[in-house]
Amino acid sequence: MNILALDTSGKSCSVALTYQGKTNQTLDLVERQQTKYVLLRIHELLQEAGIRFDQLNALAFGKGPGSFTGIRLAASLVQGLSFGTSLPVFPVSTLQAIAQEAYQHRDKQVKQVAVATNAYGGKIYWGIYQASMAGLMQPVFPDAICSPETVSLPDIGDMKWLGAGDAWHIYPDLCRLTTMIVEPAYPQAKNIAHLALAMDVMKQIHAPEQVLPVYLYGAEYWNKSC
């Protein structure tokens, strides 16, 4: 499949194109400036690959959690592109994408990854993942938002855990849970594309009207904050 994937959920603008079994990616560390880069990077990747937009088979994006503005940007952009082209969409958890990169980063030595990213206000986004037989990170529990002092890890697998995400450095007490902390601190579109391929096999396909960002805070929080 030819899949265009993007993520603007945090401090980076990441766009990836999977085509003919290869994946090319651009990654710009441009917090709060993703709107200036994302369309340009999409154009560059398509041009470099020598394919047209109508040769794509699907779109994928980091659905959150993350920056409120960032994940709305990705969701609205992908939704608009999907409506205009009738391409199916694969929304991928940003925490799952971080877990996948951490798993690859350690040469698949440890199959369990705990992802903690900064949700601000003394909170973290928390995701617990375990590698499948196919080497794809799958959630042990749904992603959550919580206080760093309340999180724990389940007693499963070989008991070795990788920690990934920026919150491990912000809240050092989290390190009580694992002895290995790895980068990255942000999701990358190449992993979103990789996970989208697996979602296609499992028929986890979304129509454009089903494309929604995931905040984890809930509507009440945002109503009070606006």
Sequence and secondary structure as in RCSB ss.txt:
>XXXX:A:sequence
MNILALDTSGKSCSVALTYQGKTNQTLDLVERQQTKYVLLRIHELLQEAGIRFDQLNALAFGKGPGSFTGIRLAA
SLVQGLSFGTSLPVFPVSTLQAIAQEAYQHRDKQVKQVAVATNAYGGKIYWGIYQASMAGLMQPVFPDAICSPET
VSLPDIGDMKWLGAGDAWHIYPDLCRLTTMIVEPAYPQAKNIAHLALAMDVMKQIHAPEQVLPVYLYGAEYWNKS
C
>XXXX:A:secstr
  EEEEE SSS EEEEEEETTEEEEEEE  TT GGGTHHHHHHHHHHHHT  GGG  EEEEEEESS HHHHHHHH
HHHHHHHHHH   EEEEEHHHHHHHHHHHHTTTS  EEEEEEEEETTEEEEEEEEE TTS EEESS  EEE GGG
    S TTS  EEESTHHHHSGGGGGG SEEE  SS  HHHHHHHHHHHHHTT  B GGG     SS HHHHHHH
 
